[in-house]
Amino acid sequence: MAKVEVKELLEAGVHFGHLTRKWDPNMAPYVYMERNGIHIINLYKTAAKIDEAGEALSKIAASGRKILFVATKKQAKDIVSEKAGAINMPYITERWPGGMLTNFVTIRKAVKKMASIDRMKKDGTFMTLSKKERLQVDRLRAKLEKNLGSISDMTRLPGALFVVDIKREHIAIKEAQKLNIPIFAMVDTNSDPRQVDFVIPANDDASKSIDKVLSHVTGAIADGLAERKADKDSKDAAKADKPSAAKAKATSTEEEE
């Protein structure tokens, strides 16, 4: 993972917090100063926290666990779907489905329903339905795709949650806390960082800021995935070499005899 430079964070506006009257006092350790009634975030601490979070996320990815990204605010939706999708990680950018984590079995049933509709369309069963029934099934499929399409490959609970704006995604935060799922998040000056395991103090309202932080985070996850693939490839190569070595040994023994 590339080292985070304070200058690039500054250029992306990561340092702009909220109005001082809206701040959460628990964010005091991450505030550098106040300017024109707005809190300015200490970017040296932000850079250090991005590095720390990146290292932990890389390890989770290398272990084979999924990291679920959550961001339903307008400024973050497209960025998260693009960045998380590029590294094949699940994400929620529409409304958070209540019980997404705490009632995961039910959510999986809904995902399986989506898959069964797809099978119906492939094997021709879909066309045996009446026009009205086909319309209803299509509507259900579109609704499921919109809300759950990005998590269709998530067959078990995620190894971690990455959240943009913990105030907005408070339900997701509570569910992850109940299940002891590690929470990584961009935390602005109006939020309580004590709810998060890995805090990244940052402006969570500006798209440039969100994009910059997500680029570093997903880059670290990509490194972890690459490490996992390299490890798997080396193990596969070692397995392939074993029969060759055994054969060579047997040939050598035969020659000696």
N, C-alpha and C positions, 0 to 999 in steps of 0.2 A: 504493500500500500504506500502510495506517495505521501510524503510528509506534508502536513497541512501548513500553509503559509498564512500568516496573519494578514498580509497585504491583500491576498485574494478574497479573504473573508470580508475585509473592509470594503473592497470594491463592489462586493455583492450586497452590501447593506445588512450584513448579518448582525451588526452591532446595535441596530435601532430597536430599542425596547418600547414599552407602552408609556402612556402618560404616567407621571409620578403618582398621581392620585389613584391610579388603578393597580398599583403594584402589589405584589405579595411579599411581605417582609422576609419570607424564607429564601427569597432570591437575592438577598443582600450580598452574600459572598461572591456572586457573579456580576454584580453591578460595578462599573468602573467610575461613573460620575453621572451627574444630571445636567442636561443641557436644554434650555428653552422648554422646561416642563416635561422633558422626556428622559427616561433612563437610558444610559448608554451601557451596553454589555461589554464586559472585559473580554476582548477577543483572544488574549493569550490563554485564558482559561477555556474558552470555546475550542481553540485549536488542540489543547491538551486533552479535552474531553472527547473530541472527535477521534483522536488517535486511540484513546483508551477504549471507546465504544467499538471502533473498527477492529481492534485486536480481538476483542471478545466475540464479535459477530463472525469474524473470520474462523475462529475456532468452532463455533456452533455450526457454521456451514460445512466445515471440514469433517465434522462428526456425522453429517448426513441429515441433520434436522432442518426443517423449513423455518424461515423467518417470515412472519405475517406482517405486512405493511398496512397501516390504517391511516387514511387521510380523506375525509369527506368534504373538506372545505374547497371552494371553487379554485382558489389559487394553487392548491396542491394536487388535485385530482389527476390531471394529465401528466404531471411530472412523475408522480408515484407509479401510475400505471405503466409509463414508458420505462422508467428506471428498474422497477421491480420485475416487470415483464421481460426485460432484456437479460436478467440473470435467472429467469424461471422461478421466481419466488411469488407466492400468493399475495394478493392485496385486496383490500376493501376500499372502494372509493365512492360507493353509493351509501345509502343508510346502513348503519351497523345492524345486522340481524340479531335481535335480542336472543341470548343463549348460544351465540355463535361458538363460544368456548365451553361454557358451563353445561350446555345441552348439545354437545357436538354430535351425538348419535343421531338426533333428529335432523340436524343440518346435513349430515352425510346421506340421510334418506332422501332429502330433497335433491341433492346432487345426483344420486342414483336414479331418481325419477327423470331427471334431465337426460341421463344416459339411455334410459329405457325408451324415451320418446325418440331419441336419435336412432335407436335400433329399429323401432317401428317404421321409421321413414326408410331405412335401408332395406328391410325385408318385405316391404310392401303392405304390411298390416295397416299402416296409416291410411292408405287409400281405400280400405274397406269401411272406414268410418263415414258417417254422414257428413255433409258439408258443414253443418253446425258444430258437430263434434270436432272436426278437423280445425275449425276456427278457434274453438276453446282450447284445444291442445296446443296450437301454435301460440296463443296468447300466454298460456302457462309456461311454455318453453322460453319465450322471450323475457318473461318476468324473472324466471329462474336464472337465465343467462346474465341478465342485467345485475342481479343481486349476488349471484354465487358463481358465475362463470369463471372468475379468476382464481377461485379456490377449488376447482374441480379435481385438481391433482393432489390436493392435501388430504391424504388418507388417515392422518392422525393429528393430534394436537401439535401446534407449532413449538419449536424449541425456544422461540422468543417473539416478542411483539415490538415493532418499530412504529411509533406514533408521531404524527405531526399535529400539534395542538392538543394537549392533554385535557384542557377544559372542555373542548368540544367533544372529544372522544372519551368522556368520563365513564360511560357504560363499559366500553372495551377495557379500560384500565381496571375497573372493579372486577370484571370477570377474570382477567389475567392474574390479579392479586389473589383471588380465591383459589386459583389452581397453582399458585407459586410459579407462574411463567415469567421469566425475566422481562422487564419492560425497558426498552431503549426509547428515548424521545427527544424531540426538539422542544425545549421548554422556554417560553417567553417570560418576561418580567411580571406578567399578571397571573402566573400559575405557581402552584406549590410543588417544588422539586422533590419533596419527600415521598411523593407517590411513585417515583421512578427509580429504577435500579441504576440505570446509566443515563445521567442527565447531560444533554448537550444544550447549554444556554445559547439561545439564538432567536432571531426574529422569525416567528413562524407565520407571518402574514404576507411577506413579500415573496413573489415567485422566484426572484433571483436568489434570494437567501435559501429558500427551500431546495432549489435546484443545486446550489453549491454544496450544501450539507449532504444531500442525497447522493450526489456524485461520489463523494468520498466514502460514504457508508456502503453503497452498492459496489464500489471498487474493491473495498476490503472483503466483502462477501464473495466477490468473483475470485479473489486471490485464494480464499478458503476452499472454494469449489475446485479450482485448478489444482490445489494441493491434494485434495481428495482423489481427483482423477489420476494425478501422477502416481499416487500411492497405490491405487487400484491397478494401474497399468503395470507397475513394477512387480506387484504380487502375481498378476496374470502371467507376466513374462517368466517369473521364477517357477511357476507351476508348469509352464510349457517346457522349461529347460530340464525339469526333473526326469521325465521319461527319456529324454535324449541322453542325460548323464547315466541313467540306469542301463540304457541300451549299450552305451559305449563301454561301461564296466563289464557287462555280460560278454561283449565281443572280445574285450581284452582277456577275460578269464578263459574263453574258448581257445584263443590263440596260444595262451600259456600251456594249456593242456595238450 
